[in-house]
Amino acid sequence: MMRNIKCSALCMVFLMMTGCQSTPQSPEGGQDSTSVSTEQNDLLATIERIREVHTEWRAKIKASHPMSIYSKNMVNDLLDQWEDVQHIYRQIEKEPGGVNEDYSLFSSRSYAQTFDQAVADLAEKHLALLALQQRADKLLAPSIKAMKYLASIGADKESSREFKVLARQYRRLFREVESNDIDDAQSLQAEFLRDAKALEVKVAHKIYIEPLESIVDRMESDDYDDIVPLSFLALSAAVETAKSVVHSSPRDKDKIADAVEKGQIEIQHTENIAQEVKNLKSIRGRKYEAYLLNIEAYLDNINLALDGESMRRLSIASRAEKLAKYANTITLQSKNDQPAIRKLKNELDDTTKQNLILKEKISSLESKLDISEEER
């Protein structure tokens, strides 16, 4: 911004100086004020055009820096050419009034023409880089997509070493395209995609399965497999199922979440059953009555909340069965009531609409009555 202001200021100073020195002359004496004014306008237009071109290319060059993945050499050549453009632009910026003067003793081109030629060379290099980018993006689209996904799941942090190896493979693909070795690029891409898929699975396993496996290992070291072998077996099966889901569908987040949740439920269930077994083992003299009465009380409290009918005549297993049937009956009743509820809701909506219509009619009649009374 400061450079643009400086350039404009220098232009104005130069134009003021040339304006003072170029006083109107007679037809016999040479230039008149009109031709001088035209030259000044042309000069100012040239400088403004150069400034706009420079601003445009500065943005393009900034956007080209990340394109080194396609070709480091082409990007470096582009930046070197940009330095040449910058050098010429700084000279014009320093002395804008001489923009149409010869660039050097050994060149017939002006500063403006030299700048334009440098920009033309820059545009040619930039166009070649864009063409390479377009070709690589088309050929390597699957690899680019896979790499973006790995970055999105944090593969560089979860599996740093494997990701670095894969990143080297990824860069090599672009070198093959740059060299126009399309067959080699496609062959290497197939290998890259296999490795990328393997890393994707490994990262998903680390994120979703390793926490479950860590808990299972800890529980096994605490002898849960001996204390509650059946529950521990169910837990192990749930974790294996989750593992299978992750390995077969590492991107299916909903399916993975469901499988992981089932594993977490089995973990909690195994811990609960193990605690109950420990409670039983801690009872001395095999006096289990108090423990069983406690379970009975839990079931009675649930029954009391539902219908209040006494279950003291029933065994604990029968009580549990009765509660299950009662809960099922309530569920079915709720489903059966849904159509009636929807019907009532629709009727209520219709009544509400009719009330609104009546209110509008009443309001309209009241307005007409007010007008009639005013006319009287």
N, C-alpha and C positions, 0 to 999 in steps of 0.2 A: 504493500500500500504506500509506504514512504517512498519507494523507488518510483512509483507511478506519479506521485505528487512532485517529486524532484524533477522527473523527466518533463512533466507538463510546465513546471516553473521555468526550466531552462529554455524550453521551446518559446515561451512567451517573451523571455528576456531577449532571445535571439531575434525574434520577429520584431520586437520594439526597436532593436538596434538597426536592423536592416531597413526598417521603416523610416528611421531618422536619417539614415545615410542616403536613402534613395529618394531624393526630392523630385517632384514632377519636372520633366524636361519637355522642351518643345519638340515637335515632330522632327526638327533638324538635329536636335541634341541626343536622341536615343529613346530610352524607355520612358513611358508615362506611368502614372500611379496605378492604372488598371492592370498593366502587365506585372508590376511588382506585387500587387495584391493577389493576383492569380498564382504567382510563384510561391508566395507565403502560404496560401491555402493548400496548394499541392504539397508543400513541405510538411505542413501540419498534418495533413491527411496521411502522408507516408509514415510519419512517426507514430500516429495513432494506430495505423494498421499493424505496424511492427509490434507495438505494445500489446495489442489484442492477440496477435499470433503467439507471442511469447507467453502470455497468460494461459492461452488454450493448451499449449504444449507442456507447460509446467504441470498442469493437472494430469495430462496423459502420461508424462514421465513418472509422476508420483504413483499412478495406478499400475505402472509397469514393473515396479520393484518386486512384487510377489511372484512375478512370472518367471523367475529364475528356475523354477521347477521344470519348465519347458525347455529352456536352454540358457545356461549360465553365460555362455560365450556371447549369444545374441543380445542378452540383456546388458552385458558389459560393453559391447560395441555400441549399443543404443545410448548408454550413459556417457560413453566417451564422445559420441557425436553431439549429445546434449551439452557437454562442456564446451565444445566448439561454438555452438549456438549461443551459449551463455556468454562466452568471451566476446563475441561480436556485439551482442546486445549491450553488454556493459560499456563498450566503447561508444556505441550510439547514445546510450543513456548519459554518458559523461559529456559528449559534445553533440547534442541532437541537431544542431544547425548544419553540421557537416555530413548529414546522412546521405546526401546525393553526391558527395565528393568521392574521389578515387580512394579505394580501401588501402592501397599501397602503391609504391612506385613501380612495382612489378606486376600490377594488376590493372586491367582496364575496367574492372567492375567497381561500382560504388559500394558504400557501406550497406545500403539497402539491398542491392543485388547480391552481395556476398552473403548477407543474412538470409535472403530468400533461398539461395542455393544450399546453404547449410541446413535450412529447415527442410528443403526438398530431400536431401540425403537422409535426414532424420526420419522423415515420413516414410521413405523407402524401407529403412531398417525396421521401423515400427510395424509397417504393413506385413513384412516377412515374419515378424514375431507373432502377429495376430493370426497369420495363415497357419503357422506351426501349432499355435494354441488350438485353433479350430480343428485341425487334423487330429491332434492328440486327444482332445476332448471327445471326439467321435469314436476313435479306436479304443480308447482306454476308459470309456464311460463306466463299465462295471467296476473297474478297479478304483476309480475316483469315488464312486458311490460307496464302495466297501470301506475305503479309507476314512471318508467323512463319518460313516456310522461308527467305526472304531473310535474315532476321536470323540464322538458324542457320548459314548459310554465310558470314557475315561480309560481306554486301554493303555495309554501312555503312562498312566499312574498305577493301574492295577497290575500290569505285566510289562514293566519298563524294558527289560532286556529283549523280550520277544518282539515288542513293538519297534524297537530300534532296528532289529534285524529286518523286520517287515518293511520299515521305512526305506531301508537301503534297496530292497527289492523294488519298491514302488518307484524310487528315483531312476532306477535302471530302466524301467519300462519307458520312461520319457526320453532317455538317451537313445534307445533303440528307434523310437519314432523319429527323433531328430535326425538320426543317421539313415532314416528311410528303410530300416530293416524290419519291414512289417511282419514277415513270417516269424522272425525271432521274437518280436514284440508280442505277438499273439500267443506263442508258445510259453513265453515267460509269464504272460498275464494269466494263463490257465493255472500255472504253478502258484502264482501270487494269490489268486482267488482261493485256492485250496488252503494255503497257509493262513489267509485272512479269516476264512471260516473257522479254522481250528483255533485261532486266537480269540475270535468272537465267542466261541463256546467256552474257552478257558476263562475268559473274563466273566461271562455269565455264571459259570460254575463258582468262581471265586466270590462273586457278589451274593448269589442266592443260595448255593448249596454248602459252601464251606462253613458258614455259621451254624447250619443244622448239623453237619458232620462233627463239628467241634463239640457241640452239646452232647451228641450221641457218644462220642469218644469219652467225654468226661463221665457220663452216666455209666458207661461200661466199666470204666476204672473204679467207679463206686459200687460195682457189683449189681447194678440194676438188672442185668441179664440173668442173675441168679435169684434175686429177690422177686422180680415180676417177669418171668421169662416170656409169658404170652403177650403181655403188654409191650415188652421191649421188642419182641419179634414184629408186632404190628407197627411199632415206631420205625424200625429198620426198613420195613417194606414201604412205608410212606415216604421215607427219605430217598429210597431207591427210585420210587416212582417220580418224585420231584426231579431227581437227577436225570432220569430218562427224558422227561419233558424238556428240561433245559438243553440237553445235548441234541435232541431232535428238532426243537423249535426255539432257538435262543432269542428270537425276536418277538415271540408271542407273549407279550407282557401279561395279558389277562390269564392265559393258561398257566404261566409260570407262577403268578401270584396265587392262583387257586391251589396249585400243587404244594407250594411252600406253606400256605396257610394250613393245609391238612397236616403237613409235617409238624408244624408248630402246635396244632391241636393234640396230636399224638404225643408230643413231648410233655405237654401239660397233663394229659391223661395218665401217662406213665408215671410221672412224678406224684400225682394224686393217689394212684393205686399203690405205689410203693410206700407212700406215707401211711395209708390205711393198713397195709401189711405190717409195717413197723409198729403201728399202734396195737395191732392184735398180738404181735410177738412180745410186746412190753407188758401185756396183762399177766399178772402172776397167778399161779395156781389154776390157770385155765378158767378163771371166773369171767366168762364172756357175757353174762346177763346184762350188766350195765351198758356195755358197748352196743348190744343188740337193741336194748330199750332206747338208746340214744338215736339209733337209726329209725326205729319205730316212731319216735317223736317227730323226726323230720318229715316222715311220710304223713303223719296225722296233721301236722301244720299245713301241709299242702292241701290235703283233703278238706280241712276246715275252711280254707280260703275258697275252695271250689263249691262244695255243696253242704258241708257240715255234718254229713251222715257218719255215724261211728263206724270204725273199721276194726274194733278190738277183737271181733270174732275171727278175723282173717289173718292168714300167715303174712309174713313180710313180702314174700313173692306175690301172693294174691293181691296185697295192697298195691304193690307197684303196677300189677296188671290192670287193676281197677282204675288207677289214676291215668294210665296210658289210654284206656278206652274212653274215659271221661274227656280227656284232652282232645281225642280224636273226634268225639261227638261235638264238642264246642267248635272245632275247626270246620266240620261239615256244616254245622248250623250257620256259621259265619258266611260260608260260601253260598249257602242257599238264600241267605238274607240279602246278598249283594244285588240281585235283580230288583227286589222290592225297594231297596235303598236308592238304586238308580232311577226307578220309576218315580219315587217321591221327589227326588231331586229335580227331575225333568218337570214334574207338575209344579214344583215351587218356582222354577225358572219361568214357566208359562204364566203363572199367577203374577209374578213380579213384572213381567213385560206388560200384561194387561193393566196392572195398576199404573204403570208409567203412561200408557196410552190414555187412560181415564184422567190422569192428572193433567195431561196436555190439553185434553178436550175441555176440562173444567176451567183451566187457565184461559183458554181461548174464549169461552163463553163469558167469563168474568170481564175480559177485556172489552168484548162487544157491549156488555151491559154498561160499563163505565163510559164508553163513547156515547151511547144512547142517552144517558143521564146528562152528559155535558151538552148535547145538542138541544135538550129541553131547556 
